[in-house]
Amino acid sequence: MTDPTRSRKHGARRPRRSDKPPRRDSADWLRIARSVLIEEGIDRVKVEPLAELLGVTTGSFYHHFRNRDELLLRLLADWEASNSDPIFKAVEAVGDNPTDQMDALLDMFIRESEYDPQYDSAVRAWAHNSKAVEKRVRRVDDQRIALLKRIFIGFGYDEQRAFIRARITYFHQVGYQATEITETAEQRRALLPLYQEALVGTPPPLATRRPDKAEGKRRA
């Protein structure tokens, strides 16, 4: 009797066709949820459309998440872990030199590998419709600005000036993303020295920092 799974020409056994859906884990669900959030917005991050994209039933979803709310909480945690933590690690990895720290930070923004600006923008859009997400985004923004402030203090700026320069630098990056400027990484790198000149400015020498000048005025 002829085996129907064998090729008539070569006698090779063909793989049996399976009607079973592919097995998906929680990382697959988070990956597709992230993709849909970026491409279509939070309103489209729902169980049935995601299941269809993954080629599985909705029952697969409930093996990994209690409900959609849990998925969204995990998605928000994924954003913070994958899009914010690497910023701090990149700065920490280069040591205490503020020039190296600023270079590492700006390089990450340009490469857009560990840091995904579209993910940031999608979560900011989500925050417009959720107070909880808005609160989380504000906390992450404050942490990033605090990191920049420490870098500017390392350059020699006093607390207030370091804070303002940190804000300007951070708001510049957020605005760059929001306006969706189209430039290649090479174009951005070519302009980087000019951006650094504008953002970092000319840090005050140690002997001429503002507290010393204020002390001189009090003596007069």
C-alpha positions as a Markdown table, in Angstrom:
| # | Residue | x | y | z |
|---|---|---|---|---|
| 1 | Met | 0.0 | 0.0 | 0.0 |
| 2 | Thr | 1.4 | 3.4 | -1.0 |
| 3 | Asp | 2.2 | 5.9 | 1.8 |
| 4 | Pro | 0.4 | 9.1 | 0.9 |
| 5 | Thr | 2.9 | 11.2 | 2.8 |
| 6 | Arg | 5.7 | 10.2 | 0.4 |
| 7 | Ser | 6.6 | 12.1 | -2.7 |
| 8 | Arg | 5.9 | 10.1 | -5.9 |
| 9 | Lys | 9.0 | 11.5 | -7.6 |
| 10 | His | 11.6 | 11.3 | -4.9 |
| 11 | Gly | 10.1 | 9.1 | -2.3 |
| 12 | Ala | 10.8 | 11.7 | 0.4 |
| 13 | Arg | 8.4 | 11.9 | 3.3 |
| 14 | Arg | 6.4 | 15.2 | 3.3 |
| 15 | Pro | 5.6 | 16.7 | 6.7 |
| 16 | Arg | 2.2 | 15.9 | 8.0 |
| 17 | Arg | -0.1 | 19.0 | 8.0 |
| 18 | Ser | -1.2 | 20.1 | 11.5 |
| 19 | Asp | -4.3 | 22.1 | 12.2 |
| 20 | Lys | -3.0 | 22.9 | 15.7 |
| 21 | Pro | -2.4 | 26.6 | 16.3 |
| 22 | Pro | 1.2 | 27.6 | 17.2 |
| 23 | Arg | 2.1 | 27.7 | 20.9 |
| 24 | Arg | 2.6 | 31.3 | 22.2 |
| 25 | Asp | 4.0 | 32.5 | 25.5 |
| 26 | Ser | 3.6 | 35.7 | 27.4 |
| 27 | Ala | 6.5 | 37.3 | 25.6 |
| 28 | Asp | 4.8 | 36.8 | 22.2 |
| 29 | Trp | 1.7 | 38.5 | 23.5 |
| 30 | Leu | 3.7 | 41.4 | 24.8 |
| 31 | Arg | 5.6 | 41.7 | 21.6 |
| 32 | Ile | 2.4 | 41.9 | 19.4 |
| 33 | Ala | 0.7 | 44.2 | 21.9 |
| 34 | Arg | 3.7 | 46.5 | 21.7 |
| 35 | Ser | 3.7 | 46.4 | 17.9 |
| 36 | Val | -0.1 | 47.2 | 17.8 |
| 37 | Leu | 0.3 | 50.0 | 20.4 |
| 38 | Ile | 3.0 | 51.7 | 18.2 |
| 39 | Glu | 1.2 | 51.2 | 14.9 |
| 40 | Glu | -2.5 | 51.6 | 15.8 |
| 41 | Gly | -2.8 | 53.0 | 19.4 |
| 42 | Ile | -4.0 | 51.7 | 22.7 |
| 43 | Asp | -7.6 | 51.2 | 21.6 |
| 44 | Arg | -6.6 | 48.4 | 19.3 |
| 45 | Val | -4.7 | 46.5 | 22.0 |
| 46 | Lys | -7.5 | 44.0 | 22.7 |
| 47 | Val | -7.5 | 40.3 | 23.2 |
| 48 | Glu | -9.3 | 39.1 | 20.0 |
| 49 | Pro | -7.4 | 41.2 | 17.5 |
| 50 | Leu | -4.1 | 40.2 | 19.1 |
| 51 | Ala | -5.1 | 36.5 | 19.1 |
| 52 | Glu | -5.9 | 36.8 | 15.4 |
| 53 | Leu | -2.5 | 38.3 | 14.6 |
| 54 | Leu | -0.8 | 35.6 | 16.6 |
| 55 | Gly | -2.9 | 32.9 | 14.9 |
| 56 | Val | -4.2 | 31.5 | 18.2 |
| 57 | Thr | -7.5 | 31.4 | 20.1 |
| 58 | Thr | -8.3 | 33.8 | 22.9 |
| 59 | Gly | -8.0 | 30.9 | 25.3 |
| 60 | Ser | -4.2 | 31.1 | 24.8 |
| 61 | Phe | -4.3 | 34.6 | 26.2 |
| 62 | Tyr | -5.8 | 33.5 | 29.5 |
| 63 | His | -3.1 | 31.0 | 30.1 |
| 64 | His | -0.7 | 34.0 | 30.6 |
| 65 | Phe | -2.9 | 36.9 | 31.7 |
| 66 | Arg | -5.9 | 37.2 | 33.9 |
| 67 | Asn | -7.5 | 39.9 | 31.7 |
| 68 | Arg | -6.6 | 42.8 | 29.4 |
| 69 | Asp | -5.8 | 45.1 | 32.3 |
| 70 | Glu | -3.0 | 42.8 | 33.4 |
| 71 | Leu | -1.6 | 42.8 | 29.8 |
| 72 | Leu | -1.6 | 46.6 | 29.8 |
| 73 | Leu | 0.1 | 46.7 | 33.1 |
| 74 | Arg | 2.8 | 44.3 | 31.8 |
| 75 | Leu | 3.1 | 46.4 | 28.6 |
| 76 | Leu | 3.7 | 49.5 | 30.6 |
| 77 | Ala | 6.3 | 47.8 | 32.7 |
| 78 | Asp | 7.9 | 46.5 | 29.5 |
| 79 | Trp | 8.1 | 50.0 | 28.1 |
| 80 | Glu | 9.9 | 51.3 | 31.2 |
| 81 | Ala | 12.3 | 48.3 | 31.4 |
| 82 | Ser | 13.2 | 48.2 | 27.7 |
| 83 | Asn | 13.0 | 51.9 | 26.9 |
| 84 | Ser | 14.2 | 53.7 | 30.0 |
| 85 | Asp | 16.5 | 51.3 | 32.0 |
| 86 | Pro | 19.0 | 51.1 | 29.1 |
| 87 | Ile | 19.5 | 54.9 | 29.2 |
| 88 | Phe | 20.7 | 54.8 | 32.8 |
| 89 | Lys | 22.9 | 51.7 | 32.2 |
| 90 | Ala | 24.6 | 53.4 | 29.2 |
| 91 | Val | 25.4 | 56.4 | 31.3 |
| 92 | Glu | 26.6 | 54.4 | 34.3 |
| 93 | Ala | 28.8 | 52.2 | 32.0 |
| 94 | Val | 31.1 | 55.1 | 30.9 |
| 95 | Gly | 32.0 | 56.3 | 34.4 |
| 96 | Asp | 31.9 | 59.7 | 36.0 |
| 97 | Asn | 33.2 | 61.9 | 33.2 |
| 98 | Pro | 30.2 | 64.1 | 32.1 |
| 99 | Thr | 31.4 | 64.4 | 28.5 |
| 100 | Asp | 31.5 | 60.6 | 28.2 |
| 101 | Gln | 28.1 | 60.4 | 29.9 |
| 102 | Met | 26.5 | 63.0 | 27.5 |
| 103 | Asp | 28.1 | 61.2 | 24.5 |
| 104 | Ala | 26.7 | 57.9 | 25.6 |
| 105 | Leu | 23.2 | 59.3 | 26.1 |
| 106 | Leu | 23.1 | 61.2 | 22.8 |
| 107 | Asp | 24.5 | 58.1 | 21.0 |
| 108 | Met | 21.7 | 56.0 | 22.3 |
| 109 | Phe | 19.1 | 58.5 | 21.1 |
| 110 | Ile | 20.7 | 58.4 | 17.6 |
| 111 | Arg | 21.1 | 54.7 | 17.3 |
| 112 | Glu | 17.6 | 53.9 | 18.4 |
| 113 | Ser | 18.4 | 50.3 | 19.1 |
| 114 | Glu | 18.1 | 49.9 | 22.9 |
| 115 | Tyr | 15.9 | 53.0 | 22.9 |
| 116 | Asp | 12.8 | 53.1 | 20.6 |
| 117 | Pro | 11.4 | 56.6 | 20.2 |
| 118 | Gln | 8.2 | 55.3 | 18.6 |
| 119 | Tyr | 7.5 | 53.2 | 21.7 |
| 120 | Asp | 7.9 | 56.4 | 23.8 |
| 121 | Ser | 5.6 | 58.4 | 21.6 |
| 122 | Ala | 3.0 | 55.6 | 21.7 |
| 123 | Val | 3.0 | 55.5 | 25.5 |
| 124 | Arg | 2.7 | 59.3 | 25.7 |
| 125 | Ala | -0.3 | 59.1 | 23.4 |
| 126 | Trp | -1.8 | 56.4 | 25.6 |
| 127 | Ala | -1.2 | 58.7 | 28.7 |
| 128 | His | -3.7 | 61.2 | 27.2 |
| 129 | Asn | -6.5 | 58.8 | 28.0 |
| 130 | Ser | -5.2 | 57.3 | 31.3 |
| 131 | Lys | -4.4 | 59.1 | 34.5 |
| 132 | Ala | -2.4 | 56.1 | 35.7 |
| 133 | Val | -0.3 | 55.9 | 32.6 |
| 134 | Glu | 0.2 | 59.7 | 32.7 |
| 135 | Lys | 1.5 | 59.4 | 36.2 |
| 136 | Arg | 3.9 | 56.6 | 35.2 |
| 137 | Val | 5.2 | 58.6 | 32.2 |
| 138 | Arg | 5.7 | 61.7 | 34.4 |
| 139 | Arg | 7.7 | 59.7 | 36.9 |
| 140 | Val | 9.9 | 58.3 | 34.1 |
| 141 | Asp | 10.3 | 61.8 | 32.7 |
| 142 | Asp | 11.4 | 63.1 | 36.1 |
| 143 | Gln | 13.9 | 60.3 | 36.4 |
| 144 | Arg | 15.4 | 60.9 | 33.0 |
| 145 | Ile | 15.6 | 64.7 | 33.7 |
| 146 | Ala | 17.3 | 64.0 | 37.1 |
| 147 | Leu | 19.9 | 61.9 | 35.3 |
| 148 | Leu | 20.6 | 64.7 | 32.8 |
| 149 | Lys | 20.8 | 67.2 | 35.7 |
| 150 | Arg | 23.5 | 65.1 | 37.4 |
| 151 | Ile | 25.5 | 65.2 | 34.1 |
| 152 | Phe | 25.2 | 69.0 | 33.9 |
| 153 | Ile | 26.3 | 69.3 | 37.6 |
| 154 | Gly | 29.3 | 67.2 | 36.6 |
| 155 | Phe | 30.1 | 69.8 | 33.9 |
| 156 | Gly | 30.2 | 72.4 | 36.7 |
| 157 | Tyr | 26.7 | 74.0 | 36.5 |
| 158 | Asp | 24.9 | 74.9 | 39.8 |
| 159 | Glu | 21.7 | 73.1 | 40.7 |
| 160 | Gln | 19.3 | 75.4 | 39.0 |
| 161 | Arg | 21.2 | 75.9 | 35.8 |
| 162 | Ala | 21.8 | 72.2 | 35.6 |
| 163 | Phe | 18.1 | 71.5 | 36.0 |
| 164 | Ile | 17.1 | 74.0 | 33.3 |
| 165 | Arg | 19.7 | 72.6 | 30.9 |
| 166 | Ala | 18.5 | 69.1 | 31.7 |
| 167 | Arg | 15.0 | 70.1 | 30.8 |
| 168 | Ile | 16.0 | 71.8 | 27.6 |
| 169 | Thr | 18.0 | 68.7 | 26.5 |
| 170 | Tyr | 15.2 | 66.3 | 27.4 |
| 171 | Phe | 12.4 | 68.4 | 25.9 |
| 172 | His | 14.6 | 68.8 | 22.7 |
| 173 | Gln | 14.6 | 65.0 | 22.4 |
| 174 | Val | 10.9 | 64.6 | 23.1 |
| 175 | Gly | 10.1 | 67.4 | 20.6 |
| 176 | Tyr | 12.3 | 65.8 | 18.0 |
| 177 | Gln | 10.3 | 62.6 | 18.3 |
| 178 | Ala | 6.9 | 64.4 | 18.3 |
| 179 | Thr | 7.7 | 66.3 | 15.1 |
| 180 | Glu | 8.8 | 63.1 | 13.3 |
| 181 | Ile | 11.8 | 64.7 | 11.7 |
| 182 | Thr | 13.2 | 62.4 | 9.0 |
| 183 | Glu | 17.0 | 62.2 | 9.2 |
| 184 | Thr | 19.4 | 59.3 | 8.8 |
| 185 | Ala | 21.7 | 58.3 | 11.7 |
| 186 | Glu | 24.6 | 59.7 | 9.7 |
| 187 | Gln | 22.9 | 63.1 | 9.3 |
| 188 | Arg | 22.2 | 63.3 | 13.0 |
| 189 | Arg | 25.8 | 62.3 | 13.9 |
| 190 | Ala | 27.1 | 65.0 | 11.5 |
| 191 | Leu | 25.1 | 67.6 | 13.5 |
| 192 | Leu | 25.9 | 66.2 | 16.9 |
| 193 | Pro | 28.8 | 68.5 | 17.7 |
| 194 | Leu | 26.6 | 71.5 | 17.1 |
| 195 | Tyr | 23.8 | 70.1 | 19.2 |
| 196 | Gln | 26.3 | 69.4 | 22.0 |
| 197 | Glu | 27.6 | 73.0 | 21.7 |
| 198 | Ala | 24.1 | 74.4 | 22.0 |
| 199 | Leu | 22.9 | 72.0 | 24.8 |
| 200 | Val | 26.1 | 71.8 | 27.0 |
| 201 | Gly | 27.2 | 75.4 | 26.4 |
| 202 | Thr | 30.4 | 76.6 | 28.1 |
| 203 | Pro | 30.5 | 75.1 | 31.6 |
| 204 | Pro | 31.8 | 77.5 | 34.2 |
| 205 | Pro | 35.4 | 76.9 | 35.5 |
| 206 | Leu | 35.5 | 75.6 | 39.1 |
| 207 | Ala | 36.9 | 78.9 | 40.4 |
| 208 | Thr | 34.2 | 81.0 | 38.9 |
| 209 | Arg | 31.0 | 79.1 | 39.8 |
| 210 | Arg | 28.1 | 81.3 | 40.9 |
| 211 | Pro | 28.2 | 80.5 | 44.7 |
| 212 | Asp | 31.7 | 82.0 | 44.9 |
| 213 | Lys | 30.5 | 85.2 | 43.1 |
| 214 | Ala | 27.6 | 85.4 | 45.5 |
| 215 | Glu | 30.0 | 85.0 | 48.4 |
| 216 | Gly | 32.1 | 87.9 | 47.0 |
| 217 | Lys | 29.1 | 90.2 | 46.8 |
| 218 | Arg | 28.2 | 89.5 | 50.5 |
| 219 | Arg | 31.7 | 90.4 | 51.5 |
| 220 | Ala | 31.4 | 93.7 | 49.6 |
